């Protein structure tokens, strides 16, 4: 399957990109079928071969999300811009300070019967100083 994607080249901190056509299984820096344009992000200059891009899309090549958005903005193809997908950060969960105890089964205890009218004795002790 052919895909239209960006290939980075240039010096460190002076990146430039080629719009290339290559097999999807190959890494972007390896052998490509054809160069279809270039992009300089520093000067915002974009050069695209419109006829060749439309030819390869007609042959079944699919553009990557970034290249698709670039082609829509340049007016080469029509369609909606694909939004950038960002993962939402997971909320941090506070670790419990005390270890969680496993519930222990307790045998049922028979209720103790106390007579309701039994007198209660209160004993007071004298304290000698």
Order of alpha helices (4+ residues) and beta strands (2+ residues): beta-beta-beta-beta-alpha-beta-alpha
